Amino acid sequence: MKILHLTLALVAVLVPPQRGGGRGGVQPLALTTTAWTDGGAIPDKYAQPGHDVSPPLTWSWTTANPPDNVASFVLIAHDLDASVGNGTDDLLQWLVWNIPGAARQLPEGVPQGATLPDGSRQISATGPNYRGPAAAASGSPHHYVFELFALDSMVDVPAVGATPQQTRAAVIVAMAGHVRGKGVYTGSYRRRQP
């Protein structure tokens, strides 16, 4: 399984095991969806055969004392088994940043567009939208990871003007030193045989 080298290379910077910058440690978030069980098969509705409908996602703090300085959230969804470029990056299914700090969900079917009504910004490998899984029926299932980060700042990266890979890299760099929480949810997908 190919792994997103850029994300892994920056994990130590983004989510250090000790307290960060005098502002408290990174707290765990519970990221969930009613669309499939964690690690389970992603239904066609939320894949390309279902016309790229984004899944409903909710999150909550798993600790009694969550950080009180959360300004925004960033969601990065990617396909660990699909490489792009020179093979050192995986396929970006969805990147949403500047989700308001008071938010606790992304609804099903987030509309297309670089900037959403709440000020969030989004992009994927195919444009300003959620890109559903599309692993071929003839191969092995692909593994999809949804990572949610709570930040103590907003991310000053425009939604347009760069490639999806460049935008993701810029968002990840901007997150460094600002992560206050993290949650992960996974799923797998392979197209069904006709």
C-alpha positions as CSV (number, residue, x, y, z in Angstrom):
1,M,0.0,0.0,0.0
2,K,1.4,3.4,-1.0
3,I,1.4,6.0,1.7
4,L,1.1,9.7,1.3
5,H,4.7,10.6,1.9
6,L,4.1,14.4,2.3
7,T,1.6,13.9,5.1
8,L,3.7,11.3,6.9
9,A,6.8,13.4,6.6
10,L,5.0,16.3,8.4
11,V,3.1,14.2,11.0
12,A,5.9,14.8,13.5
13,V,5.6,18.6,12.9
14,L,1.8,18.7,12.9
15,V,1.0,16.2,15.7
16,P,3.9,16.0,18.1
17,P,3.5,13.5,20.9
18,Q,4.3,16.1,23.6
19,R,2.7,19.4,24.4
20,G,2.9,21.9,21.6
21,G,4.1,25.5,21.7
22,G,3.0,26.1,25.3
23,R,-0.6,26.1,24.1
24,G,-1.6,22.6,25.2
25,G,-1.1,19.2,23.6
26,V,-2.9,17.7,20.6
27,Q,-6.2,16.3,21.8
28,P,-8.0,13.3,20.2
29,L,-11.2,13.9,18.2
30,A,-13.8,11.2,17.4
31,L,-14.5,11.5,13.7
32,T,-17.5,9.5,12.5
33,T,-20.0,8.9,9.8
34,T,-23.3,7.1,9.6
35,A,-22.5,6.1,6.0
36,W,-20.2,3.1,6.8
37,T,-18.4,1.6,9.8
38,D,-14.8,2.7,10.5
39,G,-12.6,0.5,8.2
40,G,-15.7,-0.8,6.4
41,A,-16.8,-0.7,2.7
42,I,-17.8,2.7,1.4
43,P,-21.2,2.5,-0.3
44,D,-21.6,3.4,-3.9
45,K,-23.6,6.4,-3.0
46,Y,-20.4,8.1,-1.7
47,A,-18.3,7.0,-4.6
48,Q,-18.0,8.0,-8.3
49,P,-20.8,5.6,-9.4
50,G,-23.0,7.5,-6.9
51,H,-22.1,10.8,-8.5
52,D,-19.6,11.9,-5.8
53,V,-22.0,12.6,-2.9
54,S,-19.9,13.6,0.1
55,P,-20.6,11.5,3.2
56,P,-22.1,13.1,6.4
57,L,-19.2,13.6,8.9
58,T,-19.5,14.5,12.5
59,W,-16.9,15.0,15.2
60,S,-16.5,15.5,18.9
61,W,-13.8,15.8,21.5
62,T,-12.9,12.6,23.4
63,T,-11.4,14.3,26.4
64,A,-13.1,16.1,29.3
65,N,-10.9,19.2,28.7
66,P,-10.8,20.0,25.0
67,P,-8.7,23.0,23.8
68,D,-10.6,26.3,24.0
69,N,-8.6,28.0,21.3
70,V,-9.8,26.1,18.2
71,A,-10.3,28.6,15.3
72,S,-10.8,26.1,12.4
73,F,-10.8,22.5,11.2
74,V,-9.1,21.0,8.2
75,L,-10.3,17.7,6.6
76,I,-8.0,15.8,4.3
77,A,-9.4,12.7,2.6
78,H,-7.0,10.6,0.4
79,D,-6.7,7.3,-1.4
80,L,-3.6,5.5,0.1
81,D,-3.5,3.1,-2.9
82,A,-3.5,5.6,-5.8
83,S,-0.3,7.4,-6.5
84,V,0.0,10.6,-8.6
85,G,2.9,12.6,-9.9
86,N,6.2,10.7,-9.5
87,G,4.5,8.2,-7.1
88,T,5.4,10.0,-3.9
89,D,1.9,11.5,-3.4
90,D,-1.5,9.8,-3.2
91,L,-4.8,10.8,-4.7
92,L,-6.5,13.7,-2.9
93,Q,-10.2,12.9,-2.6
94,W,-11.1,16.0,-0.7
95,L,-9.5,18.8,1.2
96,V,-11.7,21.2,3.2
97,W,-10.0,23.9,5.2
98,N,-11.2,26.9,7.3
99,I,-14.2,24.9,8.6
100,P,-15.4,27.2,11.4
101,G,-14.1,26.3,14.9
102,A,-17.6,25.9,16.2
103,A,-18.6,23.4,13.6
104,R,-19.1,19.8,14.5
105,Q,-20.2,18.3,11.2
106,L,-20.1,18.4,7.4
107,P,-23.5,17.5,6.0
108,E,-24.0,14.9,3.3
109,G,-23.7,16.3,-0.2
110,V,-21.6,19.4,0.4
111,P,-22.1,21.5,-2.8
112,Q,-19.4,22.1,-5.3
113,G,-17.5,25.4,-5.3
114,A,-14.1,26.7,-4.2
115,T,-15.6,28.6,-1.2
116,L,-18.6,27.3,0.7
117,P,-21.3,29.5,2.4
118,D,-19.6,29.2,5.8
119,G,-16.3,30.4,4.4
120,S,-14.7,26.9,4.2
121,R,-12.6,26.2,1.1
122,Q,-12.4,22.9,-0.8
123,I,-10.5,21.2,-3.5
124,S,-9.9,17.6,-4.8
125,A,-7.9,16.0,-7.5
126,T,-10.7,16.9,-9.9
127,G,-11.6,20.4,-8.8
128,P,-13.5,22.3,-6.1
129,N,-15.6,19.4,-4.9
130,Y,-15.6,16.0,-3.1
131,R,-14.2,13.3,-5.4
132,G,-15.7,9.9,-4.5
133,P,-13.7,6.7,-4.5
134,A,-13.4,4.9,-7.9
135,A,-11.1,1.8,-7.5
136,A,-11.6,-0.6,-10.4
137,A,-13.6,-3.7,-9.9
138,S,-10.8,-5.8,-11.3
139,G,-8.3,-4.9,-8.6
140,S,-7.9,-4.9,-4.9
141,P,-10.0,-2.5,-2.8
142,H,-8.4,0.9,-2.2
143,H,-8.1,2.3,1.3
144,Y,-9.4,5.8,2.0
145,V,-8.4,7.9,5.0
146,F,-10.3,10.9,6.3
147,E,-8.2,13.0,8.7
148,L,-9.6,15.9,10.7
149,F,-7.3,18.4,12.3
150,A,-8.4,21.1,14.8
151,L,-6.3,24.3,14.5
152,D,-5.8,27.3,16.7
153,S,-5.7,29.5,13.5
154,M,-7.2,29.9,10.1
155,V,-5.3,28.8,7.0
156,D,-4.4,31.5,4.6
157,V,-4.3,29.4,1.4
158,P,-6.4,30.4,-1.5
159,A,-8.8,27.9,-3.0
160,V,-7.9,28.6,-6.6
161,G,-4.7,29.3,-8.5
162,A,-2.6,26.2,-7.8
163,T,-2.8,22.5,-8.5
164,P,-4.5,20.3,-5.9
165,Q,-1.1,18.8,-4.9
166,Q,0.3,22.3,-4.4
167,T,-2.7,23.5,-2.5
168,R,-2.6,20.4,-0.2
169,A,1.1,21.0,0.4
170,A,0.5,24.7,1.2
171,V,-2.3,23.9,3.7
172,I,-0.2,21.2,5.4
173,V,2.7,23.7,5.8
174,A,0.3,26.4,7.1
175,M,-1.0,23.9,9.7
176,A,2.5,23.3,11.2
177,G,2.6,24.3,14.9
178,H,-1.2,25.0,15.0
179,V,-2.7,21.6,15.4
180,R,-4.7,21.2,18.7
181,G,-6.6,18.0,17.8
182,K,-6.9,15.1,15.4
183,G,-9.3,12.4,14.4
184,V,-9.2,9.7,11.7
185,Y,-11.8,7.6,10.0
186,T,-11.2,5.0,7.3
187,G,-13.0,3.1,4.6
188,S,-12.3,0.9,1.6
189,Y,-13.8,0.8,-1.8
190,R,-13.8,-1.3,-5.0
191,R,-16.4,-0.9,-7.8
192,R,-18.9,-3.7,-7.8
193,Q,-18.9,-6.1,-10.8
194,P,-21.7,-5.3,-13.3
